[in-house]
Amino acid sequence: MGYDTASKTDPESIIDDESGDMWFLKGELDSDHVGISVLELEPDGEGMEHDEADRGQEEIYYVVSGTAEVELTDRDETVTLEEDDAIRLDPEETRQIFNRSDERVKLVLVGAPL
């Protein structure tokens, strides 16, 4: 088959729904190289602090709705992203996503090895 389709809710969310939900779609789409996830965070919700150095994977975060803050831990810097904003991160960049707004935020996260 030349294509695959998936819905964000085909797989189970990997985080509890008190802070939000996250769906990994790479497997559902049978993708060999590109990972895609949907992350929705409730107000005061936060993602996991991490880097992708071990996997050599750069990531792009695109805000579908709401406002997200991406803390760049090693730089002691925070980047605020609003609806339709995106950020690309090197594998070695330690990062964590926060929702410090009063509304749920929805992001599409894309990752691929360099």
DSSP file (Angstrom, degrees, kcal/mol; ACC not computed):
  #  RESIDUE AA STRUCTURE BP1 BP2  ACC     N-H-->O    O-->H-N    N-H-->O    O-->H-N    TCO  KAPPA ALPHA  PHI   PSI    X-CA   Y-CA   Z-CA
    1    1 A M              0   0    0      0, 0.0     3,-0.0     0, 0.0     0, 0.0   0.000 360.0 360.0 360.0 140.8    0.0    0.0    0.0
    2    2 A G        +     0   0    0      1,-0.0     2,-0.3     0, 0.0     0, 0.0   0.450 360.0  19.8 -85.9  -2.5    1.3    3.5   -0.9
    3    3 A Y        -     0   0    0      2,-0.0     2,-0.3     0, 0.0    -1,-0.0  -0.988  58.7-151.1-158.8 163.7   -0.1    5.2    2.2
    4    4 A D        -     0   0    0     -2,-0.3     2,-0.3    25,-0.1    25,-0.1  -0.974  11.8-154.8-135.7 151.0   -1.4    4.7    5.7
    5    5 A T        +     0   0    0     -2,-0.3     2,-0.3    23,-0.2    -2,-0.0  -0.886  13.8 173.5-123.4 157.9   -4.0    6.6    7.8
    6    6 A A        -     0   0    0     -2,-0.3     2,-0.3    23,-0.1    19,-0.1  -0.985  24.2-136.1-157.1 155.0   -4.5    7.0   11.5
    7    7 A S    >   -     0   0    0     -2,-0.3     3,-2.3     1,-0.1    21,-0.0  -0.872  31.6-117.5-108.5 149.0   -6.5    9.0   14.0
    8    8 A K  T 3  S+     0   0    0     -2,-0.3    30,-0.1     1,-0.3    -1,-0.1   0.794 115.7  52.3 -58.0 -26.1   -4.9   10.5   17.1
    9    9 A T  T 3  S+     0   0    0      1,-0.2    -1,-0.3    14,-0.1     4,-0.1   0.352  79.9  93.8 -95.3   7.7   -7.1    8.3   19.2
   10   10 A D  S <  S+     0   0    0     -3,-2.3    -1,-0.2     2,-0.1     2,-0.2   0.959  88.8  45.7 -61.0 -49.8   -6.2    5.0   17.5
   11   11 A P  S    S-     0   0    0      0, 0.0     2,-0.1     0, 0.0     3,-0.1  -0.525 102.6 -97.9 -86.3 163.5   -3.4    4.3   20.0
   12   12 A E        -     0   0    0     -2,-0.2    12,-0.4     1,-0.1     2,-0.2  -0.475  44.0-100.9 -71.3 148.7   -3.9    4.7   23.8
   13   13 A S        -     0   0    0     -2,-0.1    10,-0.2    10,-0.1    -1,-0.1  -0.499  24.7-146.8 -66.5 140.4   -2.7    8.0   25.3
   14   14 A I  S    S+     0   0    0      8,-2.8     2,-0.3    -2,-0.2    -1,-0.1   0.520  77.5  55.2 -92.0  -4.7    0.7    7.5   27.0
   15   15 A I  S    S-     0   0    0      7,-0.3     7,-0.3     5,-0.0    -2,-0.1  -0.892  94.3 -95.1-124.0 159.5    0.0   10.0   29.8
   16   16 A D    >>  -     0   0    0     -2,-0.3     4,-1.2     1,-0.1     3,-0.7  -0.338  30.5-122.9 -71.5 154.5   -2.7   10.4   32.3
   17   17 A D  T 34 S+     0   0    0      1,-0.2    -1,-0.1     2,-0.2     4,-0.1   0.400  98.9  79.7 -83.3   5.2   -5.6   12.7   31.4
   18   18 A E  T 34 S+     0   0    0      1,-0.1    -1,-0.2     2,-0.1     3,-0.1   0.896 111.2  23.0 -72.3 -39.5   -5.2   14.8   34.6
   19   19 A S  T <4 S-     0   0    0     -3,-0.7    23,-2.6     1,-0.4     2,-0.3   0.652 130.4 -82.8 -98.0 -18.0   -2.3   16.7   33.0
   20   20 A G  E  <  -A   41   0A   0     -4,-1.2    -1,-0.4    21,-0.3     2,-0.3  -0.981  45.0 -80.9 150.5-160.3   -3.3   16.0   29.4
   21   21 A D  E     -A   40   0A   0     19,-2.7    19,-3.0    -2,-0.3     2,-0.3  -0.977  24.9-167.5-142.2 152.5   -2.9   13.3   26.7
   22   22 A M  E     -A   39   0A   0     -2,-0.3    -8,-2.8    -7,-0.3     2,-0.5  -0.974   3.9-166.9-145.6 130.5   -0.2   12.2   24.2
   23   23 A W  E     -A   38   0A   0     15,-2.4    15,-2.0    -2,-0.3     2,-0.6  -0.973  11.2-149.6-120.9 126.0   -0.6    9.9   21.3
   24   24 A F  E     +A   37   0A   0     -2,-0.5     4,-0.3   -12,-0.4    13,-0.2  -0.842  16.9 176.9 -91.0 123.3    2.3    8.4   19.3
   25   25 A L     >  +     0   0    0     11,-2.9     4,-2.2    -2,-0.6     5,-0.2   0.445  53.9  94.7-108.2  -2.2    1.3    7.8   15.7
   26   26 A K  T  4>S+     0   0    0     10,-0.5     5,-2.4     1,-0.2     4,-0.4   0.933  92.6  41.3 -56.7 -48.1    4.5    6.5   14.2
   27   27 A G  T >45S+     0   0    0      1,-0.2     3,-1.0     2,-0.2    -1,-0.2   0.905 112.6  53.8 -66.5 -42.1    3.5    2.9   14.7
   28   28 A E  T 345S+     0   0    0     -4,-0.3    -1,-0.2     1,-0.3    -2,-0.2   0.832 114.3  42.7 -61.6 -31.9   -0.1    3.5   13.6
   29   29 A L  T 3<5S-     0   0    0     -4,-2.2    -1,-0.3   -25,-0.1    -2,-0.2   0.442 107.2-127.9 -93.5  -0.9    1.2    5.0   10.4
   30   30 A D  T < 5 +     0   0    0     -3,-1.0     2,-0.3    -4,-0.4    -3,-0.2   0.893  45.2 174.1  55.2  43.4    3.9    2.3    9.9
   31   31 A S      < -     0   0    0     -5,-2.4    -1,-0.2    -6,-0.2    -2,-0.1  -0.653  26.1-163.5 -85.2 134.7    6.5    5.0    9.5
   32   32 A D  S    S+     0   0    0     -2,-0.3    -1,-0.1     3,-0.0     3,-0.1   0.805  83.2   4.7 -84.7 -31.7   10.1    3.9    9.3
   33   33 A H  S    S+     0   0    0      1,-0.2     2,-0.5    -7,-0.1    -2,-0.1   0.715 110.8  71.9-127.0 -35.6   11.9    7.2   10.0
   34   34 A V        -     0   0    0     78,-0.1     2,-0.4    -8,-0.1    78,-0.2  -0.781  58.4-158.9 -97.7 126.6    9.5   10.1   10.9
   35   35 A G  E     - B   0 111A   0     76,-3.7    76,-2.5    -2,-0.5     2,-0.4  -0.839   9.5-174.4 -99.3 141.0    7.8   10.1   14.3
   36   36 A I  E     + B   0 110A   0     -2,-0.4   -11,-2.9    74,-0.2   -10,-0.5  -0.999   5.7 172.6-136.7 134.8    4.6   12.1   14.8
   37   37 A S  E     -AB  24 109A   0     72,-2.7    72,-2.9    -2,-0.4     2,-0.5  -0.950  25.1-138.8-136.7 154.9    2.8   12.6   18.0
   38   38 A V  E     -AB  23 108A   0    -15,-2.0   -15,-2.4    -2,-0.3     2,-0.5  -0.981  21.2-169.8-114.7 127.8   -0.1   14.8   19.2
   39   39 A L  E     -AB  22 107A   0     68,-2.5    68,-3.1    -2,-0.5     2,-0.5  -0.977   7.3-178.1-120.7 126.2    0.2   16.3   22.7
   40   40 A E  E     -AB  21 106A   0    -19,-3.0   -19,-2.7    -2,-0.5     2,-0.4  -0.991   8.7-168.3-123.0 123.7   -2.6   18.1   24.5
   41   41 A L  E     -AB  20 105A   0     64,-2.1    64,-2.4    -2,-0.5   -21,-0.3  -0.931  14.6-136.7-115.7 134.2   -1.9   19.6   27.9
   42   42 A E    >   -     0   0    0    -23,-2.6     3,-2.6    -2,-0.4    57,-0.2  -0.319  53.0 -66.8 -70.9 163.8   -4.4   20.9   30.4
   43   43 A P  T 3  S+     0   0    0      0, 0.0    57,-0.2     0, 0.0    -1,-0.2  -0.328 129.9  15.7 -52.2 136.7   -3.7   24.2   32.1
   44   44 A D  T 3  S+     0   0    0     55,-2.3    56,-0.2    57,-0.3     2,-0.1   0.523  99.6 137.2  69.1   9.1   -0.7   23.8   34.4
   45   45 A G    <   -     0   0    0     -3,-2.6    54,-2.6    54,-0.3     2,-0.3  -0.450  33.7-166.2 -80.3 158.7    0.2   20.6   32.5
   46   46 A E  B     -E   98   0B   0     52,-0.2    52,-0.2    -2,-0.1     2,-0.1  -0.997  14.2-133.8-146.7 149.0    3.7   19.7   31.5
   47   47 A G        -     0   0    0     50,-3.4     2,-0.3    -2,-0.3    52,-0.0  -0.276  45.6 -76.9 -87.3-178.6    5.6   17.3   29.3
   48   48 A M        -     0   0    0     -2,-0.1     2,-0.4    48,-0.1    49,-0.2  -0.627  40.9-120.1 -83.8 136.0    8.6   15.3   30.2
   49   49 A E        +     0   0    0     -2,-0.3     2,-0.3    47,-0.1    47,-0.2  -0.621  58.3 130.5 -71.7 130.5   12.0   17.0   30.3
   50   50 A H  B     -F   95   0B   0     45,-2.4    45,-3.0    -2,-0.4     2,-0.3  -0.985  44.3-142.1-165.8 169.3   14.3   15.3   27.8
   51   51 A D        -     0   0    0     -2,-0.3    41,-0.2    43,-0.2    43,-0.1  -0.849  17.4-138.1-131.2 174.8   16.7   15.5   25.0
   52   52 A E    >>> +     0   0    0     39,-2.8     5,-1.5    -2,-0.3     4,-1.3   0.037  63.0 120.8-121.1  23.7   17.1   13.2   21.9
   53   53 A A  T 345S+     0   0    0     38,-0.7     3,-0.3     1,-0.2    39,-0.1   0.882  72.8  54.2 -59.0 -41.7   20.9   13.0   21.9
   54   54 A D  T 345S+     0   0    0      1,-0.2    -1,-0.2    37,-0.2    -2,-0.1   0.838 117.0  37.1 -63.2 -32.5   21.0    9.2   22.2
   55   55 A R  T <45S-     0   0    0     -3,-0.5    -1,-0.2     2,-0.1    -2,-0.2   0.545 101.3-131.6 -96.1  -8.2   18.7    8.8   19.2
   56   56 A G  T  <5 +     0   0    0     -4,-1.3    58,-2.4    -3,-0.3     2,-0.5   0.861  54.3 152.4  62.3  34.9   20.2   11.6   17.2
   57   57 A Q  E   < -C  113   0A   0     -5,-1.5     2,-0.3    56,-0.2    -1,-0.2  -0.864  36.5-153.9-107.8 124.1   16.7   12.9   16.5
   58   58 A E  E     -C  112   0A   0     54,-2.0    54,-1.9    -2,-0.5     2,-0.3  -0.648  18.8-152.5 -85.4 154.0   15.8   16.5   15.8
   59   59 A E  E     -CD 111  89A   0     30,-1.9    30,-3.3    -2,-0.3     2,-0.4  -0.945  12.9-158.9-129.7 149.8   12.2   17.5   16.7
   60   60 A I  E     -CD 110  88A   0     50,-2.9    50,-2.9    -2,-0.3     2,-0.5  -0.997   8.5-160.8-124.7 131.5    9.8   20.1   15.5
   61   61 A Y  E     -CD 109  87A   0     26,-2.5    26,-1.9    -2,-0.4     2,-0.5  -0.957   6.6-171.7-112.8 128.4    6.9   21.3   17.7
   62   62 A Y  E     -CD 108  86A   0     46,-2.6    46,-2.8    -2,-0.5     2,-0.7  -0.984  18.4-137.5-121.6 126.3    3.9   23.0   16.0
   63   63 A V  E     +C  107   0A   0     22,-2.6    21,-3.1    -2,-0.5    44,-0.3  -0.745  20.4 179.3 -87.9 116.5    1.2   24.6   18.1
   64   64 A V  E    S-     0   0A   0     42,-2.6     2,-0.3    -2,-0.7    43,-0.2   0.888  71.5  -6.1 -80.5 -44.1   -2.3   23.8   16.7
   65   65 A S  E    S+C  106   0A   0     41,-1.6    41,-2.6    18,-0.1    -1,-0.3  -0.993 109.4  15.2-152.7 148.2   -4.2   25.7   19.4
   66   66 A G  S    S-     0   0    0     -2,-0.3    17,-0.5    39,-0.2     2,-0.4  -0.441  86.0 -64.3  90.6-164.8   -3.4   27.6   22.6
   67   67 A T  E     -G   82   0B   0     36,-0.3    34,-0.4    15,-0.2     2,-0.3  -0.996  44.9-173.5-130.5 129.7   -0.1   28.8   24.0
   68   68 A A  E     -G   81   0B   0     13,-2.8    13,-3.4    -2,-0.4     2,-0.5  -0.908  13.6-147.3-121.5 150.2    2.9   26.5   25.0
   69   69 A E  E     -GH  80  98B   0     29,-2.7    29,-3.0    -2,-0.3     2,-0.6  -0.976   7.5-159.1-115.8 131.3    6.1   27.4   26.7
   70   70 A V  E     -GH  79  97B   0      9,-2.9     9,-2.6    -2,-0.5     2,-0.5  -0.935   9.5-152.7-110.7 111.9    9.2   25.3   25.8
   71   71 A E  E     -GH  78  96B   0     25,-3.0    25,-1.3    -2,-0.6     2,-1.0  -0.737   3.3-154.0 -85.6 126.4   11.9   25.5   28.5
   72   72 A L  E >>> -GH  77  95B   0      5,-3.6     5,-1.5    -2,-0.5     4,-1.1  -0.827  14.1-166.6 -98.9  93.2   15.4   25.0   27.1
   73   73 A T  G >45S+     0   0    0     -2,-1.0     3,-0.7    21,-0.8    -1,-0.2   0.854  79.3  48.6 -55.7 -49.5   17.0   23.8   30.4
   74   74 A D  G 345S+     0   0    0     20,-0.4    -1,-0.3     1,-0.2    21,-0.1   0.773 117.4  43.2 -66.5 -25.5   20.7   24.0   29.5
   75   75 A R  G <45S-     0   0    0     -3,-0.9    -1,-0.2    19,-0.3    -2,-0.2   0.580 101.3-131.4 -92.3 -12.1   20.2   27.6   28.2
   76   76 A D  T <<5 +     0   0    0     -4,-1.1     2,-0.3    -3,-0.7    -3,-0.2   0.943  66.3 129.6  54.2  49.1   18.0   28.7   31.1
   77   77 A E  E   < -G   72   0B   0     -5,-1.5    -5,-3.6     2,-0.0     2,-0.4  -0.964  48.3-152.6-134.6 146.6   15.7   30.1   28.4
   78   78 A T  E     -G   71   0B   0     -2,-0.3     2,-0.5    -7,-0.2    -7,-0.2  -0.987   5.1-158.9-123.7 131.3   12.0   29.8   27.7
   79   79 A V  E     -G   70   0B   0     -9,-2.6    -9,-2.9    -2,-0.4     2,-0.5  -0.941  11.0-147.9-109.1 124.2   10.4   30.1   24.2
   80   80 A T  E     -G   69   0B   0     -2,-0.5     2,-0.5   -11,-0.2   -11,-0.2  -0.809  13.9-168.3 -94.4 128.0    6.7   31.0   24.1
   81   81 A L  E     -G   68   0B   0    -13,-3.4   -13,-2.8    -2,-0.5     2,-0.2  -0.964   2.2-170.2-118.5 130.1    4.8   29.5   21.1
   82   82 A E  E >   -G   67   0B   0     -2,-0.5     3,-2.5   -15,-0.2   -19,-0.3  -0.572  48.8 -47.9-108.2 176.1    1.3   30.6   20.2
   83   83 A E  T 3  S+     0   0    0    -17,-0.5   -19,-0.2     1,-0.3    -1,-0.2  -0.149 129.4  13.1 -47.3 131.9   -1.1   29.1   17.7
   84   84 A D  T 3  S+     0   0    0    -21,-3.1    -1,-0.3     1,-0.3     2,-0.2   0.466  99.1 124.1  74.7   6.8    0.5   28.4   14.4
   85   85 A D    <   -     0   0    0     -3,-2.5   -22,-2.6   -22,-0.2     2,-0.3  -0.645  39.8-168.8 -90.5 154.4    4.1   28.9   15.8
   86   86 A A  E     -D   62   0A   0     -2,-0.2     2,-0.3   -24,-0.2   -24,-0.2  -0.967  10.9-162.7-140.1 156.6    6.7   26.2   15.5
   87   87 A I  E     -D   61   0A   0    -26,-1.9   -26,-2.5    -2,-0.3     2,-0.4  -0.997   9.2-150.0-137.8 140.6   10.2   25.5   16.9
   88   88 A R  E     -D   60   0A   0     -2,-0.3     2,-0.4   -28,-0.2   -28,-0.2  -0.936  17.1-160.6-109.0 136.0   12.9   23.1   15.7
   89   89 A L  E     -D   59   0A   0    -30,-3.3   -30,-1.9    -2,-0.4     6,-0.0  -0.957  15.6-127.1-123.2 132.8   15.2   21.5   18.3
   90   90 A D    >   -     0   0    0     -2,-0.4     3,-1.3   -32,-0.2   -38,-0.2  -0.354  34.1-109.9 -65.5 155.0   18.6   19.9   17.9
   91   91 A P  T 3  S+     0   0    0      0, 0.0   -39,-2.8     0, 0.0   -38,-0.7   0.852 116.8  52.4 -56.9 -36.6   18.9   16.5   19.4
   92   92 A E  T 3  S+     0   0    0    -40,-0.2     2,-0.5   -41,-0.2   -39,-0.1   0.589  82.4 107.8 -78.8 -10.7   21.2   17.7   22.2
   93   93 A E    <   -     0   0    0     -3,-1.3     2,-0.4     1,-0.1   -41,-0.2  -0.566  66.6-140.1 -74.4 116.6   18.9   20.5   23.4
   94   94 A T        +     0   0    0     -2,-0.5   -21,-0.8   -43,-0.1   -20,-0.4  -0.648  35.0 171.7 -77.5 130.0   17.3   19.6   26.7
   95   95 A R  E     -FH  50  72B   0    -45,-3.0   -45,-2.4    -2,-0.4     2,-0.3  -0.941  26.3-172.3-142.4 157.8   13.7   20.7   26.6
   96   96 A Q  E     - H   0  71B   0    -25,-1.3   -25,-3.0    -2,-0.3     2,-0.4  -0.955  19.6-137.9-151.8 135.1   10.4   20.5   28.4
   97   97 A I  E     - H   0  70B   0     -2,-0.3   -50,-3.4   -27,-0.2     2,-0.3  -0.780  22.8-175.9 -97.4 135.5    6.9   21.7   27.3
   98   98 A F  E     -EH  46  69B   0    -29,-3.0   -29,-2.7    -2,-0.4     2,-0.6  -0.950  22.9-151.4-127.7 148.2    4.6   23.6   29.7
   99   99 A N        +     0   0    0    -54,-2.6   -55,-2.3    -2,-0.3   -54,-0.3  -0.922  25.9 161.9-114.7 101.9    1.0   24.9   29.5
  100  100 A R        +     0   0    0     -2,-0.6     2,-0.1   -33,-0.2    -1,-0.1   0.166  47.6  95.5-103.7  16.1    0.9   27.9   31.9
  101  101 A S  S    S-     0   0    0    -34,-0.4   -57,-0.3     2,-0.3     4,-0.1  -0.347  85.2-112.0 -96.9-178.6   -2.2   29.3   30.3
  102  102 A D  S    S+     0   0    0    -59,-0.1     2,-0.3    -2,-0.1    -1,-0.0   0.417  94.2  65.9 -93.2  -0.4   -5.9   28.9   31.3
  103  103 A E  S    S-     0   0    0    -61,-0.1    -2,-0.3   -36,-0.1   -36,-0.3  -0.885  92.4 -95.3-123.8 153.6   -6.8   26.8   28.2
  104  104 A R        -     0   0    0     -2,-0.3     2,-0.4   -61,-0.1   -62,-0.2  -0.377  39.8-145.6 -61.1 140.5   -5.8   23.4   26.9
  105  105 A V  E     -B   41   0A   0    -64,-2.4   -64,-2.1   -39,-0.1     2,-0.4  -0.897   8.5-158.8-113.1 143.4   -3.0   23.5   24.4
  106  106 A K  E     +BC  40  65A   0    -41,-2.6   -42,-2.6    -2,-0.4   -41,-1.6  -0.986  14.0 175.9-126.8 126.0   -2.6   21.2   21.4
  107  107 A L  E     -BC  39  63A   0    -68,-3.1   -68,-2.5    -2,-0.4     2,-0.5  -0.923  25.6-142.2-127.0 151.5    0.7   20.5   19.7
  108  108 A V  E     -BC  38  62A   0    -46,-2.8   -46,-2.6    -2,-0.3     2,-0.5  -0.974  22.3-159.8-108.2 127.1    1.9   18.3   16.9
  109  109 A L  E     -BC  37  61A   0    -72,-2.9   -72,-2.7    -2,-0.5     2,-0.4  -0.927   8.0-173.2-111.9 128.3    5.4   16.9   17.6
  110  110 A V  E     +BC  36  60A   0    -50,-2.9   -50,-2.9    -2,-0.5     2,-0.4  -0.977   5.2 177.3-124.1 133.4    7.5   15.6   14.7
  111  111 A G  E     +BC  35  59A   0    -76,-2.5   -76,-3.7    -2,-0.4   -52,-0.2  -0.994   6.1 163.7-137.6 144.5   10.9   13.8   15.1
  112  112 A A  E     - C   0  58A   0    -54,-1.9   -54,-2.0    -2,-0.4   -78,-0.1  -0.984  40.2-100.1-154.2 148.1   13.3   12.2   12.7
  113  113 A P  E       C   0  57A   0      0, 0.0   -56,-0.2     0, 0.0   -57,-0.1  -0.370 360.0 360.0 -67.1 149.1   17.0   11.2   12.9
  114  114 A L              0   0    0    -58,-2.4   -57,-0.1    -2,-0.1   -58,-0.1   0.479 360.0 360.0 -72.0 360.0   19.5   13.5   11.4
